[in-house]
């Protein structure tokens, strides 16, 4: 899966134009804009020419699994230990992370290897590409990445918040020019041109950490789940990274200032969430849109024993199985489209339950409520299913653009819009909708047991003899 890096940049510039136009319509002027915050897809890699600023290859997305053979080779190099770098970077060897994608590009795309040999190769996650271009590009663009994005590359030591010589050596990337690691909230540079010319870029967070900040999950034990194309749950663990024993990732949550203590999080990701609805619409052509799926799913009380494991390119946390593939189980002659639509929503909620159960085990403090956002959270039915399967309250804020709000908070903190974290408590208090569990413990357990059987049946479909899985850490 790829994007044209210029399409992403153009969409940002279009967003800037429309945002400024809308603000002016509300009576604000450019003088009222104090700073700019950026939030972005994590793990997605962009490569470009240092001399010209031109992309050398389409951006490879976080969900792209073409690097499976590279992962196999690296796993062999690590004597089968996919956890070899976890003590340093908090992440297992898998197709998900940026370093593996960069290694693949160097090994498989001659123009990338040539640029590296000629000391012309620049690479970064999407934040680096955007800040570089917004601050002047090849003329005087700034090459930085914030700690949250850097923590998703497999190349940053999450304890020192610096690039790791050990990780760079393992991937054979010692000679690659790296962006400077900076905090999530500080003055990086100024917008070079356009409507916001001269305004400082002062906040930067990976999209899921930005949603955590936007939901004001600042205390250890706070958690949020974002339901988008994929699904991403983050659990704030405070000022120390927690090593998961249950298949989760250790990552940086945020750092507000270069001298500030970083906050950390446990993370679990569902590779396919909203994109499963797109699959029903675009591939099977059995629904027209999300609204129709919700209408069909609401016409039945349950999925009648139907389970849809949406492992189109493997399963992420806590399973970490690259050999899994999509499976629909429990079909009978009485199964209808309504049941499959409901099973699609349940699939996302079951996978989120597996992640939350792992977080509860790692933290030792069971979560009592979960904050939610993202496109799929607009579905009352989906959120009620989620509350039923988790057995806890699910809280959806009235203002659901938590990811954008997190970037604004980071930028505002850097320029003094808010002087401290306490002042942030008044942000985004328009109210919330709370979904409470409405099924019995027995029914919840029975449904989940069926789900676990379905997950097991999805394993081993993609090159089971060679494709690595990421077993639970010991």
N, C-alpha and C positions, 0 to 999 in steps of 0.2 A: 504494500500500500504506500502510495507516494503523494506528495503535493509539490507543486511548483512553488519554490520559496518566494518568488515575486508575487504570486497570487496572495500568499499570506500577508506580505508587506503591503500590497495594494489594498487588501481588506482592512488593514489597520489604518491606513491613510484615509480610506473612505469613512471608517468609523469616526476618526478624528473630525473630519469635515462635518458629518451629520451631528455629532455631539456638540460641536461649537455652534452650529446653526440652531440647534434645539435650545441651548443655553441662552443664546441671544434672544430667541423667541420668548423665553421666560423672564427676560429683563436683565440678564447677567451680561457682563462684558469680559473680555479677555483678561482684564486686570483682576477679575475675581478668581481666576484659575491660578492656584499657587504651585501646583506640581502635577506630574503625570505618574501613574502607576501602571505596571505591565504585568499581566498574567498570561500564561501560555501552556500549550501542550508540553509535558515533560517527556524525556527519553527520545523524542523525535530529533533526528540529527540533520544538520545542514552543513554542507561543505562549500567553500568558495575560494576564489583566487585572491590572495593578499594584494596583488598589484592592481587588479582591475575591479575587485569587488563583485565579480560575476559568479553566480553559482556554478559549481562543477558537476552537480548531479542533483536530481530531484531530492527533496527532503524525504527520508525514510521514516515512516510513522512508527510510533511506539508499539502499535499492534502488529507490525509486519513481522512475519516469521520466516523470511527467506534465509536467515542466519543460522538455521538449525544445524547445518553441517559444520559451521564455524564453532558453534557451541559443543558439538560432538568432539571436534579436534581439541578444543580447550579443556574439555572434561578429561580427555585422554591424557593431555599434558599434566593435569592435576591428579593423575592416578585415580580417576573416577570420583574425586571429591568435589562436588559442585558447590560446596560451602567454603572452599579454600580461602576466599577473600572476605567472607562475612565478618570476621573479627575486625577488619579494616574498614570496609565500606557498608556493611550491614545487609548486603545483597547476595543472592545466590547466582550462579551461572545459569542464564536462561536467555532466550531470544529477546526478552523485553528491554534490556538496558542498552545505553548508548555506546559503551565501549565495544561491545560485541558488534554493533552495526558499523562502527568505524573500522574495526579490524576486517570485517567483511569487505568494505569499500576498498581498503588498501590492497586486499588480496584479489579482488575481482574486477575492479574498474581501473584500467590503465591510466586514464587521465588523472585520477586521484593519486595513484602511486607516483606518477611523473611530477605532479605538483609538490608532493612531499619531498622528492629527491631534489627539486629545485628551490626548496624552502619558500614555496608560494602557497602552501596549504593552510587555510584557516578552517577550523571546524567549531561547532558549538551546538547547543540545544537552541530551541526557537527564541528564547529570551536574548541570547547573544546576537543572533542574526538581526533581531528587531532593534535592539539598542544600538548596534553597530551602524545600521542604516539610518536610524532616526537621528543619530548624532553626527552624521556626515559621510558615512560609507568609506570608500577607499581614500578619500581626501584626509579626513581626520576622525573617522569613526572610532568609538571606544569599544574595546574587546573585554567585556566582563560577563560573568554569570553569577547569579546569587547562590547562596549556600543550599537552598532547597532544590534548585535545578542541578547543581553540581553533585548533590547527594544521590542523584538518580543515574549517574553516568557509570558507576562502578569504579571510578578513578579517584574519588575524594575520600580522604580519611575522615570519617564522621566525628572522630574525637578531636582532631586538631583543626578541622575545617580547612585543610590544605590538600593540594594534589598529593597523592600517595606514590612515592617512588616504587614501592612494592607492586602496586596495582599496574602502574605504567609499564614496569618490566614484564609482568606476567602477560600483558596483552601485546608486548613489543611496540609500545607507543612512546618510547623515551624521547624521540626526536620530534614529536608532533608539537606544534605551537598551540599552547593552551590559553584560554581566556583567563583573566584574573578573577579569583573568587572574591566576592564582596558580600556584605550583609544584605538582608532583604529590605532594609529601610535606610537609605543614605543618598546623598547627592552623587549620581553617577556622571552626569553631564547634562547638556541642554539640547532640546530639540533644535535641529539645524535649520529647518525651513518649514514652510506651510503655515497654517493658522496658529499653531502653537510655538512658532519660532521663538527661542529665547527662554522658554519655560523649562525648568529643571525636570529631568526624569529622576525620581527619588524613591520609587518603590518597585520591587520585582519579586514575584513569587511564582513557583510552579502552580498550575491550576488547582490541584487538590489541596495543597497547603494554603493557597489563597482562600479557598472555601472554608477551611478550618478557621482561618483568621476572620473571615466574614461572618461566620457563625459565632464568633467570640468564644471559641473553645480554648481559653487561655489557662485554665487550671488543669493540673494533672488529673486524669480520670474523665475529662470531657471528650466526647466523640461526635463525629458527624459522618454521614454517608451521602455521597453525591451520585445521583442516578442520571447518567448521560449515555453516550455511546457505549462506554464501559461503566463500571460501578466501582467507587473508591471509598473505602472506609478508613478514616484516620482516628487514632486514639492518642491523645496527648499524654505523654509519660513524664513530663517535667523536664528538668535540666540534665538528665542522664539518659543515654540511649539504653533501651532494654533489649537484651538478646532473646528473641523468641525461641521457644521450644516447640512451637505448634505451627510452623510453616508461614509465619508472617515476616514482613520486612521491617528493619529498623531504619528510620529515615529522619532527616532534619525537618522540624515543623516550621520554624521561622527563627530569624535573628534580627532584632530591631536595633541596628547600630553595630559598627565594627567591634566596639569594645564590650558589647552586651553579651550576656550569657545566651547561648542558643537554647531553644526548646526542641525537644525530640518527640517522635511519635512512632507508634506501631502502625503499619499499614497492611491492609489486605485489598486486593484488586480482583474484580470480576471482568474478564476480558470482553464479554459480550452481554450487554444489557439492552439499551435502547436499539442497538443495531440488530437485535433479534426481531424486533418489530419491523424494521426495514426489510429484513430477510423475508418475512411473511408477505410484506407488501410487494417488494420488487422481484423476488425470486419465485415464490409460489403464487403470487398474485391472488391471494385469497382474501385480502383486506385492502381498503383504499387508503386508510390513514390510522393514526393512533386512536382517534375518537371512535372509529368503528370497532377497533380491537377491544377497547374498554366496554363498549356497548354489548358486544358479543360475549365477552368474558363475564359480564354482570348478569347474564341471563341464566347462568347455572350456579348452583351453590358451591360447587367444588369442581375439580378436574376429573372426577370419576376414576381416580387411580391412574390418570395419564401424567407422565413426567417427561419434560422436555429439557435435556441437558444440552445447553447451547455452547458446546465445546467446538466451535468451528475451526479454531486453530490451537487447540489444547486448553487446559484449565490453569488458571493462576491460583492464588492463595485460597485455601491452605493446601490445595492438592498438588500444585506444581507438576503437572503431568503433560508433557509435550506430545504424547502419543494419543491423547484423548481426542475424540471427534464427536460431532453432534449426534445425539441419539434421542429418539422419541420412544418411550417404553409404556407398557400397560394398555396398548390399544385393544379395543374389542369392537364387535360389530355395532355396538351402541355409541361408540365415540363419535362426537360431532365436532364441527369447527369451533363451536363455543368452548368445548373442553380444551382444545389445543390452544386457543387464545388465552384462556385462564392459566393453563400450564406454562405459557410463555411468561406471564407476569410472575407466577410462582417460582419459576426457575431463577429469576433475579433475586427474589426474596429468600429462597433456599440457600443460594450461594452467599448472600449477605449474612444469613444466620450462621453458616459454617465459619465465616470470618469472625463474627462477634463472639461465638463460642470460643474460638482460639484466643481472642483478645482477653476474654474473661479468665481463661486459664493462665495466660502469661502475666496478667496484672494482679491476679488474686483478689480483685475487687469487681464483682459483677456490676455491669452497667445497669442503671435504673431507667435511663431514657436515652434516646438516640435522636440527634438533630439531623434533618434531611434537607436536601435541595437538589437542583438539577431537573431536567425536563420530565423524566418519568415520575418525579415526586408530585407533579401536577395531578396525577391520577389518584383520586380518593380511594378507589378500589385497590390499587397497588399498595398504597400506604396502609390500608386496613389489613391486607394480607400480610404485609411486613410486620405489623404490630402483633398479629395473631401468631406468626411463626416465631417471633423473638420472645414473646411473653412479657414485653415491656412497652412503655409509652413511646410513641414516635411523634416528634415535634416538627412541624413544618412552618417556617416563618411566613408572614404575609408578603414580605419583600424577599423574593426567592433568588435574586441575582447575587448569591453569597460570594461567588468567585470574583466578580467585578468589585464588590464591596471590599473584599480582602486586599486587593491591589490598591484601592483608594485609601484604605486605612494605613497601609505601609507607607505610601507616599505622603500622606498627611502627617504621620508621626515624624517623618524626617524633616519637615519644614515647620513644625510647631503648631499645626492645626489643632492637634491634641497634645498636651504636655506629657501625659503619662497614660498608662493602661487604665487607670481608674476612670478617666474622662471618657473612655470608649464605651462604658456601660450604657450610656444614653443613646448609642448608635443602634439603629435598626430595631426599635422597640414598638413597631406598629401593631404587634400582636402575632398570634400564632394559632394554628389548628393542631389539636392533639388527638391522636388516634390511640385508643386503648385496646388491649387484647379482648377478643370476644369469643374465643373457643376454649375448650377444656384442655388441660395438660395432656390428657390421654389422646385426644385427637391430634394435638400438635406433635406428640411423640410418634404416633402412627404414621402421620404424613412424612415426617422427617426420616423415619426408617425406610420408607419407600423411596425417598429421594436418594439416600445413601446407596441403595441397591442399584438405582438407575445410574448413579455416578460410576460405580464399579463397572457397569456394563459398557461405559463409554471409553474405557481404557484400552490401549493396545491396538488401535486401528491404524495408526500412522507409524510405520517402520518400527514395530515393537522391539526388534532385536538390536537396533542401533540408537534410536532417539532417547536422549537422557530424560529422566524425570528428576524432580527436586524433592527428595524425601524430607520428612520432618527432621529438624536439627535434633541432635542428641543432647 
